[in-house]
Each structure stands twice: as structure tokens, then as C-alpha cells.
């Protein structure tokens, strides 16, 4: 344990005076990361393509304006900036605005994805529409590269900056498990390598880069898939008993805050981390006081054919 005790959101505000950019903060992990950063005192710029005026191609109701308001309600300052991170000019303008208004960037969270509707987990590569697969890679990889290209010069102005590359799965898990689609597998593993590469380039400037994965996250889309709400999420175990190991997006949000507030965060640079791993490291919990360890559960319970039982895993 590092001595970072208690739930992160229950602490005082360790990120007062810090500026964060959560790229891809419309919903899911990105939204809650932004909220937790705000609860810790940060000014948080939240970006995405879904606004109250128009929806992205994912066609979901969540908006970046809502996210910014939730950041404000948590005690931080939320700033919604509509941004398509595949458009370099829009990203350049975004970073110029952060520089003009704040003069610094302390935390960059690259959470852009937006390709759920394109992902085919059933068909081999030769049966999938190539344009959809390549669009997936552009949304999942090019967006992160474009954002880092423009944001990192601002982040490295002072030492101590943090880059969090959000992905699905850790290097250890993904290294031995096919992620069910060539394009999805490539996208999520490329982001892990991107964190490693950025760590090397940022090291001389005293900045840290990590890859971070939630476990089985109860995002808005996941709750819809199981036909439940957060209030009755356990009813989803009727569809899949292993849903009992799932976690709210708060767990990974608190992981990002713990990293950002840790003066020794550089010990993690270049590494692939999970929300459950960092909950054990720092001592924070999910909103219900538990600390789900999804990847250990998947390997030790799901893959061995044992019946669903989260005892010892949350």
C-alpha cells in the first residue's frame, strides 16, 4: 500500500489548481473520470461529439454538457468543448483554449473510443466490412495520437504531468487472450503500447504515461444491455451470473485521481494497470465500499468453469 488511504472522493481536494483534459468524456468511464477529477478539485475540460444540439454516430442520449454539469456538482469546474478528435484543427484549437484559459495541463486522459456500434465479435476478419474495421482503428488509435500530439507540449511545461491511456484489458490479460475481434483486439492492445511509447518520450520531462483498464464496467450502455439501472443492477445476474463482479465507472475514476494525486506516480510509468489493481494499491473503493478485482476473477473463476461467486474478489 502506498499510504493513500480511504476512498479518493472522500478525501479533501488534492487536485486544487490542477487542469485536466478528459478526451472522450461523454459517457461511461470518461464521464465518471471527469466527475471524480472535479470532486478532487480539478478544472476539467470534457470533450466529445455528442452535444445537446447533435448526437455522434453512436446515437446515444448522453452529452458533454451533462458531464460538465456533473463535474460542477461534484465540486470542480467542468468545461464542455465539442471536439471531434479525428480532426486535427479542432484538437489544436481545444489545446490552445486550455492554454489561453488555464496556462497549464496537468492530466490528459485519452478515453476516446466511440466504436461500439462498429464492433463485430462474431465474424472473422475476412467476413467483416473493411471500412467499418478501419473506422474502428481510426476512432480508437488515431484520435489518441492526434490528441497527444497537440496536448503534450502543454503538459510538459512543468514536471509532474500525467497521461492516462484508457483501454480494455491489461497487457498481462490481453497478451494471452484474444479479444474476440481482430479490429477490437488490435485497437485495445495498440493503446497499451502507446502508453509505453509515450512514457519513454515523456520521461526526460518528468511526466508519466500509463495504460489503464476498468474491469467489467457498468456504463450506461452496459446497463441498457442488461436491461437494468444502477439501482437494480444485480438483477442483471439473471442474464449472466458473473455480472456480479461488475463495477461502476467510479472505480476507474478514483483510480485516475489516485494516480494524479500521487507524488510518486512515476513508478508506474509505461505500465499497464487496472482499476482493481489500483484500488488495492491505494486503498480506495467503489461506491458500495467494495473493490472488485475483475481480471483475477475472470481468470480464476470464469475461465475455470467455477460457479459465479465473488467472495474474495470484491
C-alpha positions, 0 to 999 in steps of 0.5 A: 500500500502506498499510504493513500488511504480511504476512498479518493472522493472522500478525501479533501481536494488534492487536485486544487489548481490542477487542469485536466483534459478528459478526451472522450468524456461523454459517457461511461468511464470518461464521464465518471473520470471527469466527475471524480477529477472535479470532486478532487478539485480539478478544472476539467475540460470534457470533450466529445461529439455528442452535444445537446444540439447533435448526437455522434454516430453512436446515437446515444442520449448522453452529452458533454454538457451533462458531464460538465454539469456533473463535474460542477456538482461534484465540486470542480469546474467542468468545461464542455468543448465539442471536439471531434478528435479525428480532426486535427484543427479542432484538437489544436484549437481545444489545446490552445483554449486550455492554454489561453484559459488555464496556462497549464495541463496537468492530466490528459486522459485519452478515453476516446473510443466511440466504436461500439456500434462498429464492433463485430465479435462474431465474424472473422476478419475476412467476413467483416466490412473493411471500412467499418474495421478501419473506422474502428482503428481510426476512432480508437488509435488515431484520435489518441495520437492526434490528441497527444500530439497537440496536448503534450507540449502543454503538459510538459511545461512543468514536471509532474504531468500525467497521461492516462491511456484508457483501454480494455484489458491489461497487457498481462490479460490481453497478451494471452487472450484474444479479444474476440475481434481482430479490429477490437483486439488490435485497437485495445492492445495498440493503446497499451503500447502507446502508453509505453511509447509515450512514457519513454518520450515523456520521461526526460520531462518528468511526466508519466504515461500509463495504460489503464483498464476498468474491469467489467464496467457498468456504463450506461450502455452496459446497463441498457444491455442488461436491461437494468439501472444502477439501482437494480443492477444485480438483477442483471445476474439473471442474464449472466451470473458473473455480472456480479463482479461488475463495477461502476465507472467510479472505480476507474475514476478514483483510480485516475485521481489516485494516480494524479494525486500521487507524488510518486506516480512515476513508478508506474510509468509505461505500465499497464494497470487496472482499476482493481489493481489500483484500488488495492494499491491505494486503498480506495473503493467503489461506491458500495465500499467494495473493490472488485478485482475483475481480471483475477476473477475472470481468470480464476473463476470464469475461465475455470468453469467455477460457479459465479461467486465473488467472495474474495474478489470484491 
